[in-house]
Amino acid sequence: MRAISMLVLVLLGVLLMSGCLFTKGVDESGRTSDEIMVKLMDQTIVATLGREAASVVCKYILYNEGETVTAQLGFPNFYNNEQWGEKPFYNFTVKVNGEEKFNSASTETTQNQAEKVLASVTNRNWHVWQVFFPSKAATVIEISYECSYIDNQGVLSLAYPFGTGGSWHGPIKTGKIVIDHGGYISRDWILTTEDGAEVPDYFKVTKEYDQAIYAFENVEPAPEDEFVFKFISPWMDDRVKLYEAVSGIKDRKRLARMRNEIFARHGYVFKSTSYRDLFNSQPWYKKNPRFSPKSLTLEETSLVNKLVGLEKSTQQ
């Protein structure tokens, strides 16, 4: 698949989930990163979407097949630089075997030497810290953070530079990326590969109404491999861009579900059996017998009218 530069991702509107990797160079014993025998046995990325931001939790299980080593690991914070002028990553924490190693709320923010080198080479800021890998033992690294959304043309993106996983020794044994979007939007607002979403072929995809799971096993990703999850937010500020985005959907039934979901988020009690069954099965749905059309904001009412117009003009 094509490689995507960071600048392009930002223009598309990207929330970035970034993979762990070794920094290039040598460890304390003089071994290069290519000689470090640490395998990535499993990685699980869970992103929970909210209206204003997403919470991301990354868990990596690694196993050192070689000698005991202390190595530097890096995690890119692509929006924390002068080029884009803002810092959407916050509440960034790192835990190694359950012990907190970094917390953006309490840790000194001055760049260390490794972070300066990576920033100069990649033009992106990084969090870099040391990890001790005992021989013939597993190490668990957990990274969590929150990130605000950036939008363009009504489409938001959530990207994972999967190629960084190739920095480890051998293939990644198992892993999955879980997008928990049910509390924010249903799968009808999620764009498919036909709509421009980009997912490497080795992912096995399972999509539920409120969650999407992308699983894989025994994969050694190419450096350019990128996972890009795209979706539309019914609550974005730029309504013109939003209307342009929804206008690209040509499925009448899908448009109808999207329209009715706006009402469901306010507790509308449906008379239709199909919609009643659909929304009653969602944990976020709370019936509101006192619902009134006035419960909708002006922006939501305008979007409903736009969706009605699209339904009428769509033949499928």
GIPE-V317041 format. One record per residue. N is the residue number from 1. SS is DSSP state (hx for helix, st for strand, lp for the rest). OMEGA is omega in radians with two decimals (NA if undefined). D_FIRST is the distance of its C-alpha to the first C-alpha in whole Angstrom. Layout:
N;SS;OMEGA;D_FIRST, N;SS;OMEGA;D_FIRST
This chain:
1;lp;-3.07;0, 2;lp;3.05;4, 3;lp;-3.11;7, 4;lp;3.13;9, 5;lp;-3.14;13, 6;hx;-3.12;16, 7;hx;3.12;18, 8;hx;3.14;15, 9;hx;-3.13;15, 10;hx;3.13;19, 11;hx;3.09;19, 12;hx;-3.08;17, 13;lp;-2.96;20, 14;st;2.88;18, 15;st;-2.96;20, 16;st;2.93;19, 17;st;-2.98;19, 18;lp;-3.06;18, 19;lp;3.08;18, 20;lp;3.00;21, 21;st;3.08;21, 22;st;2.97;24, 23;lp;3.11;25, 24;lp;-3.09;25, 25;lp;-3.12;28, 26;st;3.06;31, 27;lp;-3.07;33, 28;lp;-3.14;36, 29;lp;3.13;37, 30;lp;3.13;35, 31;lp;3.09;32, 32;st;-3.14;29, 33;hx;3.13;26, 34;hx;-3.11;25, 35;hx;-3.14;28, 36;lp;-2.96;28, 37;lp;3.13;28, 38;st;-3.13;27, 39;st;3.04;25, 40;st;-3.05;23, 41;st;-3.13;24, 42;st;3.02;23, 43;st;3.13;22, 44;st;3.12;22, 45;st;3.11;21, 46;st;3.10;23, 47;st;3.12;23, 48;st;-3.08;26, 49;st;3.04;26, 50;lp;-3.08;29, 51;lp;-3.05;31, 52;lp;-3.07;31, 53;st;3.07;28, 54;st;3.04;26, 55;st;-3.06;27, 56;st;3.09;25, 57;st;3.14;26, 58;st;3.11;24, 59;st;-3.13;26, 60;st;3.05;25, 61;st;-3.07;27, 62;st;3.13;27, 63;st;-3.11;29, 64;st;3.14;31, 65;lp;-3.08;31, 66;lp;-3.12;33, 67;lp;3.08;36, 68;lp;-3.07;36, 69;st;2.96;35, 70;st;-3.05;34, 71;st;3.06;31, 72;st;3.07;29, 73;st;-3.13;26, 74;st;3.11;25, 75;st;-3.03;23, 76;st;3.04;22, 77;st;-2.88;23, 78;lp;-3.09;21, 79;lp;-3.11;24, 80;st;3.10;27, 81;lp;-3.04;27, 82;lp;-3.06;29, 83;lp;-3.10;26, 84;lp;2.95;26, 85;lp;3.10;30, 86;st;-3.05;29, 87;lp;-3.08;29, 88;lp;3.07;27, 89;st;3.06;27, 90;st;-3.04;31, 91;st;-3.12;33, 92;st;3.13;30, 93;st;3.08;32, 94;st;3.05;31, 95;st;3.07;33, 96;st;-3.06;33, 97;lp;3.08;35, 98;lp;-3.12;36, 99;st;-3.11;38, 100;st;-3.14;37, 101;st;-3.12;35, 102;st;3.08;34, 103;st;-3.06;35, 104;lp;-3.13;34, 105;lp;-3.05;37, 106;lp;-3.07;40, 107;lp;3.08;38, 108;lp;-3.04;39, 109;lp;3.11;36, 110;lp;-3.12;37, 111;lp;2.99;34, 112;lp;-3.03;34, 113;hx;-3.14;34, 114;hx;3.13;30, 115;hx;3.11;29, 116;hx;-3.14;30, 117;hx;3.14;29, 118;hx;3.13;25, 119;hx;-3.12;26, 120;hx;-3.10;27, 121;hx;-3.02;24, 122;hx;-3.05;21, 123;lp;3.11;23, 124;lp;3.12;23, 125;st;-3.10;25, 126;st;2.87;25, 127;st;-3.14;28, 128;st;3.12;29, 129;st;-3.14;31, 130;st;3.10;33, 131;st;3.10;32, 132;st;3.13;35, 133;st;3.09;33, 134;lp;-3.12;36, 135;lp;3.07;36, 136;lp;-3.11;35, 137;st;3.13;35, 138;st;3.07;32, 139;st;-3.14;32, 140;st;3.11;30, 141;st;3.12;29, 142;st;-3.13;29, 143;st;3.11;27, 144;st;3.10;28, 145;st;3.04;28, 146;st;-3.09;28, 147;st;3.07;26, 148;st;-3.14;27, 149;lp;2.97;25, 150;lp;-3.08;24, 151;lp;3.06;23, 152;st;-3.13;22, 153;lp;3.06;23, 154;lp;-3.11;24, 155;st;3.04;21, 156;st;-3.14;20, 157;st;3.07;17, 158;st;-2.97;17, 159;st;3.08;14, 160;st;3.12;14, 161;lp;-2.97;12, 162;hx;-3.12;12, 163;hx;3.12;11, 164;hx;3.12;15, 165;hx;3.11;16, 166;hx;3.12;16, 167;hx;-3.10;19, 168;lp;-3.11;21, 169;lp;3.12;23, 170;lp;-3.12;21, 171;lp;3.00;19, 172;st;-3.01;19, 173;st;3.12;21, 174;st;3.07;21, 175;st;3.08;20, 176;st;3.01;19, 177;st;-3.11;18, 178;st;3.07;21, 179;st;-3.14;22, 180;st;-3.01;25, 181;lp;-3.02;26, 182;lp;3.13;29, 183;lp;-3.06;31, 184;lp;-3.14;29, 185;lp;3.05;28, 186;lp;-3.11;27, 187;hx;3.12;24, 188;hx;3.11;25, 189;hx;-3.14;24, 190;st;3.13;21, 191;lp;-3.12;18, 192;lp;3.09;16, 193;hx;3.10;12, 194;hx;3.13;14, 195;hx;3.13;16, 196;lp;3.08;12, 197;lp;-3.06;12, 198;st;-3.12;8, 199;lp;3.11;9, 200;lp;-3.03;7, 201;lp;-3.05;9, 202;lp;3.07;12, 203;lp;2.98;13, 204;st;-2.97;17, 205;st;3.03;17, 206;st;-3.11;21, 207;st;3.01;22, 208;lp;-3.12;26, 209;lp;-3.05;28, 210;lp;-3.08;27, 211;st;3.06;25, 212;st;-3.11;21, 213;st;3.12;20, 214;st;-3.04;17, 215;st;3.13;18, 216;st;3.05;17, 217;st;3.12;19, 218;st;-3.12;19, 219;st;3.01;15, 220;lp;-3.00;15, 221;lp;3.04;11, 222;lp;-3.10;10, 223;lp;-3.07;11, 224;lp;-3.08;8, 225;lp;-3.10;7, 226;lp;3.05;8, 227;st;-3.13;10, 228;st;-3.13;11, 229;st;-3.06;15, 230;st;-3.13;16, 231;st;3.13;20, 232;st;3.08;23, 233;lp;3.12;26, 234;lp;-3.08;30, 235;lp;-3.14;31, 236;lp;-3.04;30, 237;lp;-3.08;32, 238;lp;-3.05;31, 239;hx;3.12;32, 240;hx;3.12;31, 241;hx;3.12;27, 242;hx;-3.12;28, 243;hx;3.08;29, 244;hx;-3.11;26, 245;hx;-3.10;24, 246;hx;3.13;26, 247;lp;3.12;27, 248;lp;-3.14;23, 249;lp;-3.02;24, 250;lp;-3.14;26, 251;lp;-3.05;27, 252;hx;-3.13;31, 253;hx;3.11;31, 254;hx;3.11;29, 255;hx;3.13;30, 256;hx;3.10;33, 257;hx;3.12;32, 258;hx;3.13;31, 259;hx;-3.11;34, 260;hx;3.09;36, 261;hx;3.11;34, 262;hx;3.09;35, 263;hx;-3.10;39, 264;hx;3.14;38, 265;lp;3.08;37, 266;lp;3.05;41, 267;lp;3.11;42, 268;lp;3.13;43, 269;lp;-3.02;45, 270;lp;3.06;44, 271;lp;3.13;46, 272;lp;-3.13;43, 273;hx;-3.09;43, 274;hx;3.14;39, 275;hx;3.11;38, 276;hx;3.13;41, 277;hx;-3.12;40, 278;hx;-3.04;36, 279;hx;3.08;37, 280;hx;-3.13;40, 281;lp;-3.11;37, 282;lp;-3.10;35, 283;lp;-3.12;37, 284;lp;-3.04;37, 285;lp;3.10;39, 286;lp;-3.13;42, 287;lp;3.09;45, 288;lp;-3.11;47, 289;lp;-3.13;50, 290;lp;-3.12;51, 291;lp;3.05;48, 292;lp;3.07;48, 293;hx;3.12;46, 294;hx;3.09;47, 295;hx;3.13;45, 296;lp;3.04;42, 297;lp;3.10;41, 298;hx;3.13;41, 299;hx;3.13;38, 300;hx;3.10;37, 301;hx;3.11;40, 302;hx;3.13;38, 303;hx;3.08;35, 304;hx;3.14;36, 305;hx;3.11;38, 306;hx;3.14;35, 307;hx;3.08;33, 308;hx;3.12;37, 309;hx;3.12;36, 310;hx;3.10;33, 311;hx;-3.10;34, 312;hx;-3.08;37, 313;hx;-3.11;35, 314;lp;-3.08;32, 315;lp;-3.05;33, 316;lp;NA;31
